[in-house]
Amino acid sequence: MTDQYRFGSRFWSVIGRVAESPMLTMGAGILLLLTSGWEIVEGLGEEFSPGAHHGLAVFGLVQVIAAMPHCLHGVKQMHESHTQVKDHG
C-alpha cells in the first residue's frame, strides 16, 4: 500500500468521524437558529412573508433536537466516570 493511499484513507476516516459528530450537528443547528433567528427578529413588525430563514430555523431546531440525546448520553457518561473516580479516590 502506498503512503498516499494510506494518507487518503486516514483523511477520509477522520472526515467521516467529524461529519458524524453529534457536537458538530448541535453546533451547526445552533448556528442556523442564531442566524435565521436574527433575520426573523429583523422582520418583526413587517408584513409576514415566509422566507428561507424560516425553513432554516426549523431545520436548525431539528438538528439541535436530533443531537441532544447523543450529547446528553455523553454528559451522563462523564458524570458516572467522575462519580466512580470520586468514590475510589
C-alpha positions in Angstrom: 0.0 0.0 0.0 1.4 3.4 -0.9 1.8 6.2 1.6 -0.5 8.4 -0.5 -3.3 5.8 -0.3 -2.9 5.4 3.5 -3.0 9.2 3.9 -6.1 9.4 1.8 -7.8 6.6 3.7 -6.9 8.2 7.1 -8.0 11.6 5.9 -11.5 10.3 4.8 -11.8 8.3 8.0 -11.2 11.5 10.1 -13.6 13.4 7.9 -16.3 10.7 8.4 -15.9 10.8 12.1 -16.1 14.6 12.2 -19.2 14.6 9.9 -21.0 12.1 12.1 -20.1 14.1 15.3 -23.2 15.0 17.4 -21.3 18.1 18.6 -20.9 19.3 15.0 -24.6 18.6 14.4 -25.5 20.6 17.6 -23.2 23.4 16.7 -24.5 23.7 13.2 -28.1 23.6 14.5 -27.4 26.4 17.0 -25.6 28.5 14.3 -28.6 28.0 12.0 -31.0 29.0 14.7 -29.0 32.1 15.6 -28.5 33.4 12.1 -32.1 32.6 11.0 -33.4 34.0 14.3 -31.6 37.2 13.6 -33.4 37.5 10.2 -36.8 36.7 11.8 -36.3 39.3 14.5 -35.3 41.9 12.0 -38.6 41.2 10.1 -40.8 41.6 13.1 -43.3 44.4 12.7 -43.4 44.0 8.9 -46.0 42.1 6.9 -45.3 38.3 7.3 -43.6 36.9 4.3 -42.3 33.3 4.7 -38.7 33.0 3.5 -35.8 30.7 3.6 -34.8 31.9 7.0 -38.0 30.3 8.4 -37.1 27.0 6.9 -33.5 27.3 8.2 -34.9 28.0 11.7 -37.0 24.8 11.6 -34.1 22.8 10.2 -31.7 24.2 12.9 -34.2 23.3 15.6 -34.5 19.7 14.2 -30.7 19.4 14.2 -30.4 20.5 17.8 -33.1 18.1 18.9 -31.5 15.2 16.9 -28.1 15.8 18.5 -29.4 16.2 22.1 -29.7 12.5 23.0 -26.1 11.9 22.0 -24.8 14.9 23.9 -26.9 14.0 27.0 -25.6 10.5 26.9 -22.0 11.8 26.8 -22.7 14.1 29.8 -24.3 11.1 31.7 -21.2 9.0 31.0 -18.8 11.8 32.2 -20.9 12.2 35.3 -20.8 8.5 36.0 -17.0 8.4 35.4 -16.5 11.4 37.7 -18.6 9.7 40.4 -16.6 6.4 40.2 -13.3 8.2 40.4 -14.5 10.3 43.3 -15.8 7.2 45.2 -12.5 5.3 44.6 -10.1 8.2 45.1 
